Amino acid sequence: MDVEDIIGCIREGDEDGIRVQLHYFNREFAQCFFFDAEEKERRRRQELEEFKRNKVRDYIPDSDSDEDEKAEDPDVLLRLNLAAVLTRFIRSDPPGRVLKVCLQTLRILSRDKKTLGPLVTDRSLLTLARLGGVGSGGGVVSHGDDEEEDDQENPYASILDALAEVRRRSEDRGGDAEEDDFDPHSSAEGDGDSGRSDGTNPDGEEHGEEHHAARHASGDSNTAHTCVTSQPRGSIQKMLARGKRDHRGSVVDVDADEEDEEVGEDVQRKEAMKVLCNVVYNSVWAQERAGELRLLSGVLQALATETQSLAPPCGQFYELRFMFLLTALRPELRTQLKQEGGVPLLTALLEQCLKVQWGEHNQVVVNPTAPPVPTEASQRAMEALKILFNITHSTHTQDPSEEDSALFRHLAAILGHCLIIACEGEKETDDLRGHTVNLLSALPLSCLDILLSIPLSPGSEQWEGLNMDCVQSLLVYMERKLEKGLKVKAKLTPVLNFLTECSRAHRQTRRYLRQQILPPLTDVSSRPEHGTTVKSKLVRLMTHVDAEVKHCAADLLFVLCKENVRRFVKYTGYGNAAGLLATRGLLGGHRSGSGGGVQSARYSSDSDSDTEEYREAKGRVNLVTGRVEEEQPDPMEGMTEEEKEEEARRLVMLFSKLSRENMIQPMGMSADGHLTPMSSLMTDQMTEEGEESGGADDLEDVE
């Protein structure tokens, strides 16, 4: 790659030359995310060999960011200056096909954490937003040295001079260059306090916006600011995983592009929005500037126009992705989006993606013969769901106003439709369910009764006259996640928590789920956690290593048992139930509504009738394991009374020794049902006895 050739083509207006040069670059790096991965690997191998040879390591890098300090890497400088050239060139509105290939190159460069300097200036962000069809919401723009750039007669002269200097230095280093690259103690030539890789500026000078971004990253204070050598201060906090690709299959196909004679504006908009998404994802500086420039308002206006238009949306997925990234990474923008009407707009967009049809009383009409949702529409719907979750996740504990309640009920009706419909792919259907559950868990429970008010149809799942299709869909989704066992915390805890809250709030939902998950006991020959039923899988989660997972599973089963300790132990076994009971102070067996649950008085008084099989085996059930145990021989059979006393004395001495050495800690149960060390219980008991005896003596003295 020769940046000088590209600059020469741009100066001469050689459009074909620009396209040929950039096509070559795009083809080579289309699927590359770490340009210097091989260099990092070589350096690590050499450090490992040195360690094996010397048996000592003088310097241990804290992270991969140590390679960033080598700001004089020729390949990095070439990519940096290529980004600077292209960001300037696209401002001149080149022809469509040339602009497209330039944006593709910038998209590839925006993946590299060392080349974001030219892309995070206000002018670059606004240019990319304009090319992406997004206007600015009237934010404050800091032009800084952009005006100086415009006044230059030869705007690329500084870049050419910098490249010539880089080439001269590389030639001066000669054959030692490769060896120097491997030296972890060496620093780039010309680096000083004003050009440290951490971006600090000891002089505390104030600069213009673009010069400010470049100054934070410059490795040479004598280099013009248009030749940037690293990223702005704090701009890189995250990196895409190596080999991770856009799930939408966005790969540069040069041959196909050569055959494409017409390049539409929609293609350019997509490419520009992809660059913006990469830059905002990788750069905290870009996130801050995007907020100041009010690009979120511009995206909102673009989406509003597209929602009202009858034309098919193009590039809308990346607009939604850009909005999601901003609201996920900048909490203050969530409030802004909500205040500017983001919830009703995204609800309308979600309704449009899924082609929702409405009936009477704000009810969605389900068409069983409707085709699956296309992949493109389902992906846009999922992005909308993710954004809605970002801006509504705090409303779960709030009491909504009348206006918000109507809005959330309307949204909940669409979410119920999301739980029932199918997408073209099984993975898309599963992902849509997952994002729907997340959003449902963020909405107020008082607005979710509409999920049960869907009109009944011949194929509906019914319970007590209500449509349970949504609940059944959630149950099936939970079962599938239990079977896969992958990413248990991320995939299972939301649906477990949501089913728990719905069971507390809606009696019919709890009764239906209890019938499906905790049917009447008939076989008590095996442990509750053994088996392939949903109950067995949930009981196994009650002893999961992750505390949040086990508490979520236990809470659901506890609520299905109407928070009755005896019934809970009956279905799960005391050993599995002990964790939740200890947490809630219920080890004494009394019933309580504390611990985040609803008071027990809110549950109906229907009894838990035992089956005939369970009544016959009830007396032989081991409450700890929850099953009928095989009879074991008496270990003290044949021992005399003296031998039994001696064995008991020996056991007491062993326990006492283990307790004194802090190997074990004897525990007892406090008055509030929590486990407490026996020493504390004995001290409290002695104190109470002393107070009682002292009070009696005082009374006698008075008399």
Order of alpha helices (4+ residues) and beta strands (2+ residues): alpha-alpha-alpha-alpha-alpha-alpha-alpha-alpha-alpha-alpha-alpha-alpha-alpha-alpha-alpha-alpha-alpha-alpha-alpha-alpha-beta-beta-alpha-alpha-alpha-alpha-alpha-alpha-alpha-alpha-beta-beta-alpha-beta-beta-alpha
